[in-house]
């Protein structure tokens, strides 16, 4: 074991390793033979090597003893393992993660050495060891390593702070040179930053969803490429060209296949192989860059020992390959290829796994790895190929650049190169570096990138132009950290997006089934379809599937919306908006208004390349608030940029609040007084913008004179209304909402109302902060407090079974009444709370009302608790209510039977008969009214009980009877009132002298009486009654007699006619066996006769006889006049 000496220590180490999917486990076995201590004997010891050997043995054994002594001492933190090589090697065996067995050999022939050996073994036995896995220790070591790396990074950052500021300054200079478009976008951003915070963070307020992308697997026709990875896919127009890669073959290896992918407008694709005579050799992990619709190919790997540094150019029109500099032919050897390529001045070293990005007219090659033979060398150099002169040059850079790496990604945006991810022989990366080609400065962005905390390599990426900032998409790759045994990471299939203006990564929401996790694939952008395309890849097996990702909602079209004027409008729509933007074209315009609940698309109008117009739609189907406005031209996707527009709900008159001195009684007359309106929408939310129109009317009740009023729009949803009451008295105030912005016209809640003014009041009473307002505020707070406290106590009533049934029912009714109070007075209470809240908000700007505001806050909380307690209390008493409800239904039936008896008795009262007379009938009606009042009170009590116990429907028949009795008594009183009126009018007419009677006036009066009768008999029950029929007969007889009286007053009627009339009436009376007067004075000869005397004749019974008599009298009069004329001639 030791060829140098037979007396030295000997150690044999055996290491065991077990590999599994869960990780790697190691074990170590130490076989140790300790040499015994050497006794120092100068005579026996030979000088030279032997002495040194004895010193080393004794020194190591002494160090071993010291370590064992330190380990057995409690509280000892430092163990001197480093004092000798022996203790360093046996550190695990002594105090580490091991199980140790010590074998001490002794012999009686050497008693001293045996004693020392036993003492040494005894000390060693005190050591306590336990065997366990090193996972926790490894984690601690890893944490320690991470901390060390972190501290080193911080130190480097501090050292490079000045240089980093210089780099950032270069970036700012680049932004200033971006041109007119960038300037316009910056102005838009400044405008956005100047908006109020509520609008700035509108995404949170409106809950606008993150744009969603869409994965779609494309089933391609034609001859598809074999499964492969490490290839390139370049899209030129409507065609994609796939070249090379390591394909699935027997055996697997690189290829130089070239395939064309035709991309159709309907989304389908088809493959075809492109044959060529001369072209690049088989390779993978090369790069392909599109320049002037040509594909520049560089580098790549052919096998484990051969890497390329050549450049090939493919022309998609001629379908041919060419080389800018003569290089080896495909038939040349690999050595010749490498040697020929080295003849190109400034050409990068052979490599693969690099990146190639076009900026202006230069292709920038960064990183990768190469090296001679099987060796590997990672690069961090940066080369540029000028595509016009075809000259290579190594780029001199400033600042701290990325570490050596390959498997990273680099994307060019304008004059900036973004490098992220990758790995090298020792490290994997999750970083982002930025190179400014104009200042040649590197800079880095702190934090985790690609939306993952773990490193990522062999991923794919693609930069896509967008407004306001270009986007870089990152897909898949390998995540994690390769451990010391080379364990691979985890394959990924996620998508992350970098905003190149803010350097912020996001993960968009994606629909559809994504591709399987993979690495070494390709990501290409189809600008005609606004989609990314991938093909193939590797994840412990090869792929050749094709997927597309619709990114139109992230990338958007080549124009943007930057402003909107005005920025708010009514939710009912109809407002003309001016949309400002850049690069609009004269095409059909669609404008989208979107919120969390949905979207509405409406047509817009093109005005200029910077202006569009649109009329806002009716957005009433969605809640009011901020919405996003986006634009699309002629079928394009909508812009990714948007502008915020606020839809406000229109005012609702029934929810609008009025507060202030002007709506309170007790103001001073002859002084201006003001009150405020707080406009509210239908949900009770306060309006925060002006523009509503109201009409205010203040009218004096004394002389019905309208006062002058003024309304001032405060532009914050409130309106000040001012007027002046000239003198003391009562004034009626009415406020009408005019239906602005499509709202419903209506009277504001609480109006009309009447207020009083007094000359004796001080003018300060009219101030908005005066005693009148403060007293009104206190009164409202007291009323709210009393209501809420009473309801709160009422809801706590005990309705247990401790009392009599009547007491339990009374308690149950009382509790249910409080539930009804909270429910029925809910709107009124909420209105009063809101009105008080608005008043306090106004007063807080001028006086200290903190106490009242705290009181109102408590009241609002208490009211909210009451409202929430109502269903709980209702559920608690529900069983008792159900039981009482059954009893109440029986009580309602009994009550209804009693009510029917009462209604039947009412029909037999004397006031139904005409012969009763008006005085007696009205007295009876008064008695009936008193009796009905009692019955009505009993009905209301019964109805209230029925409502409480939810039996109100059963009270409908009883309610109809009560209403009918009330209506009948009212109609009967009206009939008897008409009887009295007609009787009085007839009595007045009877007192007139016959000679003074005007028949026409009398007849008009009779018609008026008849109209009164008809108005009193509209209901059938009244019309069929005896009293109404008697009244109708009285009025009818008088109406019929009036024309007869008028006829008898004609000048042609002589005394002989009256004598004849008396004979007719007497004859008829005798025929009807009526007792009549035999003689009647002649009205012509007796001027003292009254109309009453004539009425006693009841001439309406002799209508035909009187009409014949008066007609004959008039004829006789005409004959007599004619004879007189003859005699006169």
CORWO-V412563 format. One record per helix or strand of 2 or more residues. SS is the DSSP state (alpha for helix, beta for strand). FROM is the first residue (numbers start at 1). TO is the last residue. Records with the same first field share a line. If there is no record, write none. Layout:
# CORWO-V412563
SS->FROM-TO ; FROM-TO
This chain:
# CORWO-V412563
beta->10-20 ; 23-33 ; 212-218 ; 221-222 ; 228-229 ; 232-236 ; 239-243 ; 246-247 ; 253-255 ; 258-263 ; 269-273 ; 283-284 ; 287-291 ; 294-301 ; 307-315 ; 320-322 ; 355-359 ; 362-366 ; 369-370 ; 377-378 ; 382-386 ; 391-394 ; 409-413 ; 416-420 ; 432-436 ; 441-445 ; 456-457 ; 460-464 ; 471-479 ; 490-499 ; 504-506 ; 509-511 ; 522-526 ; 531-538 ; 542-550 ; 560-565 ; 568-570 ; 576-582 ; 589-595 ; 598-608 ; 611-615 ; 625-633 ; 643-648 ; 657-659 ; 667-668 ; 672-678 ; 694-700 ; 706-707 ; 709-713 ; 718-724 ; 729-737 ; 746-747 ; 753-758
alpha->49-72 ; 81-83 ; 85-89 ; 91-95 ; 111-125 ; 135-159 ; 161-176 ; 180-193 ; 197-200 ; 202-206 ; 334-341 ; 552-555 ; 661-663 ; 740-742 ; 763-766 ; 771-794 ; 805-824 ; 826-843 ; 850-906 ; 910-912 ; 914-916 ; 918-948 ; 952-990 ; 994-996 ; 999-1016 ; 1020-1023 ; 1026-1048 ; 1055-1071 ; 1091-1095 ; 1099-1128
